[in-house]
Amino acid sequence: MKFGIMTFNIHHGKGRDRRVDLERTAGVIAQSGCDIIGLNEVDQHYSNRSDYEDQIGRLAEQLNMHYAYCPSLSLSSDDSSVKRQYGNALLTRFPIVKEQHHSFNFIKGLVEGRSLLEADVRIGDRLFRVFVTHLSLNPWLHGKQTDFLIERVQESDVPVIVMGDFNMKPYSRGWKKIAEKLADLWDESQYGQGFTYPSHRPRRRLDYIFLSPSFHVTAAEVAAVDPSASDHLPLKGSVTY
């Protein structure tokens, strides 16, 4: 089985022109042709910055995909039936059979708004687990979040795909911890530097996809089809499983 995977920090649909345009975001995802997409900075009824829209619900409907959503920040609203949320999401052409949400609340009273989405995806009779996250800029919190992620990966009894905005450099301490357990989809010797941020003049590699050995990478690229769509560029790859 061959399929495409992508990670994309959509910046709640806000582009370099400061406009929130979810149609543009959907266009980037559609043009990628990918089957499994991890998204960061996704609003769900969050605020007037995104017109209180359920962004992941709308994207899933437009793209005809299944979805899972994990809030990193959840606030009350005037309408008690609706939560104002901001977080990570997964879009996939394949069925999602189970999902779990993990909040990174390691210090009582500190609400930074980081989380880990965990979802089991089925292709035919084969199952694998997808993790989508957006790690902290704070070094201590980044380390705690990375350790928690690795613990969840090690507990998985099926192959895993881990993706998201990791806010780290290649070969940093956090990268090495993850790369000891999983393969980095991006091979710099083969594909180049892989810079994804900022989108208009990329000079940092912040977005990553890590894989269990069960997956074989056949292609990888930074998808610069529309650099105006977000402050990050998407990272995509093709794998066989």
C-alpha positions as CSV (number, residue, x, y, z in Angstrom):
1,M,0.0,0.0,0.0
2,K,1.4,3.4,-1.0
3,F,-0.1,6.7,0.3
4,G,0.8,10.3,0.9
5,I,1.3,12.0,4.3
6,M,1.7,15.7,5.1
7,T,2.1,17.9,8.1
8,F,1.0,21.6,7.9
9,N,0.8,24.4,10.5
10,I,-2.1,26.3,9.0
11,H,-1.9,29.3,11.4
12,H,-5.8,29.2,11.7
13,G,-6.0,29.8,8.0
14,K,-4.2,33.2,8.3
15,G,-1.9,33.9,5.4
16,R,1.0,36.2,4.8
17,D,-1.5,38.8,3.6
18,R,-3.1,38.7,7.1
19,R,-6.3,37.3,5.6
20,V,-8.0,34.2,7.1
21,D,-8.9,32.2,4.0
22,L,-9.8,28.6,4.7
23,E,-10.6,28.0,1.1
24,R,-6.9,28.7,0.4
25,T,-5.9,26.3,3.1
26,A,-8.1,23.6,1.6
27,G,-6.6,24.2,-1.8
28,V,-3.1,23.6,-0.5
29,I,-4.2,20.3,1.1
30,A,-6.1,19.2,-2.0
31,Q,-3.2,20.0,-4.3
32,S,-0.9,17.9,-2.2
33,G,-2.8,14.8,-3.1
34,C,-2.0,13.4,0.4
35,D,-4.1,10.8,2.2
36,I,-3.1,11.6,5.8
37,I,-2.6,15.2,6.9
38,G,-1.6,16.4,10.4
39,L,-2.6,20.1,11.1
40,N,-1.5,22.5,13.8
41,E,-3.0,25.8,15.0
42,V,-6.6,24.9,14.0
43,D,-9.5,26.8,15.5
44,Q,-12.9,25.4,16.5
45,H,-15.4,28.1,17.3
46,Y,-12.4,29.8,18.9
47,S,-12.8,33.6,18.3
48,N,-13.7,36.3,15.8
49,R,-10.2,35.9,14.3
50,S,-11.6,32.9,12.5
51,D,-15.3,34.0,12.6
52,Y,-15.9,31.4,15.4
53,E,-15.9,28.7,12.7
54,D,-15.4,25.0,13.1
55,Q,-12.3,24.9,10.9
56,I,-11.6,21.2,11.0
57,G,-15.2,20.3,10.3
58,R,-15.3,22.6,7.3
59,L,-12.0,21.3,5.9
60,A,-13.1,17.7,6.3
61,E,-16.4,18.4,4.6
62,Q,-14.7,20.3,1.7
63,L,-12.1,17.6,1.2
64,N,-14.4,14.7,1.9
65,M,-12.2,13.3,4.6
66,H,-12.5,11.8,8.1
67,Y,-11.1,13.9,10.9
68,A,-10.0,13.9,14.5
69,Y,-9.5,17.0,16.6
70,C,-7.5,17.5,19.9
71,P,-7.8,20.9,21.6
72,S,-4.7,22.4,23.1
73,L,-6.7,25.3,24.6
74,S,-10.4,25.1,25.6
75,L,-12.3,28.1,26.8
76,S,-15.9,28.6,27.8
77,S,-18.3,30.6,25.7
78,D,-21.6,32.3,26.1
79,D,-23.2,29.3,24.5
80,S,-22.7,26.5,27.0
81,S,-23.0,23.8,24.4
82,V,-20.0,25.1,22.4
83,K,-16.4,25.2,23.5
84,R,-13.9,27.7,22.1
85,Q,-11.0,25.6,21.1
86,Y,-7.6,25.8,19.4
87,G,-5.4,22.8,18.7
88,N,-4.2,19.9,16.5
89,A,-6.1,18.0,13.9
90,L,-5.9,15.0,11.6
91,L,-7.5,14.6,8.2
92,T,-7.5,11.2,6.5
93,R,-9.1,9.4,3.6
94,F,-9.0,6.2,5.7
95,P,-11.3,5.4,8.6
96,I,-10.3,6.5,12.1
97,V,-11.2,3.7,14.5
98,K,-10.1,5.2,17.8
99,E,-8.7,8.5,19.1
100,Q,-7.2,9.8,22.3
101,H,-6.4,13.3,23.5
102,H,-3.5,14.2,25.8
103,S,-3.0,17.7,27.3
104,F,0.5,18.8,28.1
105,N,-0.3,20.2,31.5
106,F,2.9,19.4,33.5
107,I,2.8,22.4,35.8
108,K,-0.3,23.1,37.9
109,G,-1.6,26.6,37.0
110,L,0.4,26.8,33.7
111,V,-1.9,26.7,30.7
112,E,0.4,27.0,27.7
113,G,-1.9,25.4,25.1
114,R,-0.1,22.3,23.9
115,S,-1.4,18.8,23.3
116,L,-1.0,15.5,21.6
117,L,-3.6,13.9,19.3
118,E,-3.4,10.1,19.0
119,A,-5.6,8.3,16.4
120,D,-5.7,4.7,15.1
121,V,-6.2,4.6,11.3
122,R,-7.2,1.5,9.3
123,I,-6.3,0.8,5.7
124,G,-8.0,-2.5,4.7
125,D,-7.1,-5.0,7.4
126,R,-4.0,-3.0,8.5
127,L,-3.9,-0.7,11.5
128,F,-1.4,2.0,12.4
129,R,-1.3,4.9,14.9
130,V,-0.9,8.6,14.0
131,F,0.3,11.2,16.5
132,V,-0.1,15.0,15.7
133,T,1.5,17.6,18.0
134,H,2.9,21.1,18.3
135,L,5.6,21.3,20.9
136,S,6.6,24.2,23.1
137,L,9.3,26.8,22.5
138,N,10.3,26.5,26.2
139,P,13.2,24.1,26.4
140,W,12.1,22.5,29.7
141,L,8.5,22.0,28.6
142,H,9.8,20.8,25.2
143,G,11.8,18.1,26.9
144,K,8.8,17.0,29.0
145,Q,6.5,16.9,26.0
146,T,9.1,14.9,23.9
147,D,9.5,12.4,26.7
148,F,5.7,11.9,27.0
149,L,5.4,11.5,23.2
150,I,8.2,8.9,23.2
151,E,6.5,7.0,26.0
152,R,3.2,6.9,24.1
153,V,5.1,5.7,20.9
154,Q,6.8,2.9,22.9
155,E,3.5,1.8,24.3
156,S,2.0,1.4,20.8
157,D,1.4,-2.2,19.6
158,V,1.1,-1.0,16.0
159,P,3.4,1.0,13.7
160,V,3.3,4.8,14.2
161,I,3.5,8.0,12.2
162,V,4.4,11.1,14.3
163,M,4.0,14.6,12.7
164,G,3.7,18.2,13.6
165,D,5.5,21.5,14.4
166,F,8.2,20.4,16.8
167,N,9.9,23.8,17.3
168,M,13.3,22.2,17.2
169,K,16.4,22.0,15.0
170,P,17.6,18.8,13.3
171,Y,20.1,16.9,15.4
172,S,19.1,18.9,18.5
173,R,18.6,17.0,21.8
174,G,14.8,16.6,21.2
175,W,15.4,15.4,17.6
176,K,17.9,12.8,18.8
177,K,15.5,11.5,21.4
178,I,12.8,10.9,18.8
179,A,15.2,9.7,16.0
180,E,16.5,7.0,18.3
181,K,13.1,5.4,18.1
182,L,11.7,6.5,14.7
183,A,13.0,7.5,11.3
184,D,12.9,11.1,10.2
185,L,11.1,11.2,6.9
186,W,13.4,14.0,5.7
187,D,16.8,12.8,4.6
188,E,18.9,16.0,4.2
189,S,21.6,14.2,2.2
190,Q,18.9,13.2,-0.3
191,Y,16.4,16.1,-0.3
192,G,18.3,19.2,1.0
193,Q,17.7,21.4,4.0
194,G,13.9,21.0,4.3
195,F,13.2,24.5,5.6
196,T,9.5,25.1,6.3
197,Y,9.6,28.4,8.2
198,P,8.9,31.2,7.6
199,S,7.0,30.4,4.4
200,H,8.1,33.5,2.4
201,R,11.8,33.0,3.0
202,P,12.3,29.6,4.7
203,R,15.4,29.3,6.8
204,R,14.4,26.9,9.6
205,R,13.2,23.3,9.7
206,L,10.5,23.2,12.3
207,D,8.0,20.7,10.9
208,Y,8.7,17.0,10.9
209,I,7.3,13.5,10.2
210,F,8.7,10.5,12.0
211,L,8.0,6.9,11.1
212,S,8.2,3.3,12.4
213,P,10.4,1.0,10.3
214,S,7.3,-0.6,8.8
215,F,7.0,2.4,6.6
216,H,9.3,3.0,3.7
217,V,9.8,6.5,2.3
218,T,9.7,6.8,-1.4
219,A,9.6,10.6,-1.8
220,A,9.7,13.8,0.3
221,E,9.3,17.5,-0.4
222,V,8.5,20.9,1.1
223,A,5.3,21.7,-0.7
224,A,5.6,25.4,-1.7
225,V,2.5,25.5,-3.9
226,D,1.2,28.6,-2.2
227,P,3.6,30.1,0.3
228,S,1.0,32.9,1.1
229,A,-1.4,30.4,2.7
230,S,0.3,30.3,6.1
231,D,3.5,31.3,7.9
232,H,4.7,27.7,7.5
233,L,5.2,25.5,4.4
234,P,3.8,22.0,4.5
235,L,6.1,19.0,4.6
236,K,4.9,16.0,2.6
237,G,6.1,12.5,1.7
238,S,5.1,9.3,0.0
239,V,5.4,6.0,1.9
240,T,4.7,2.3,1.4
241,Y,3.3,0.2,4.2
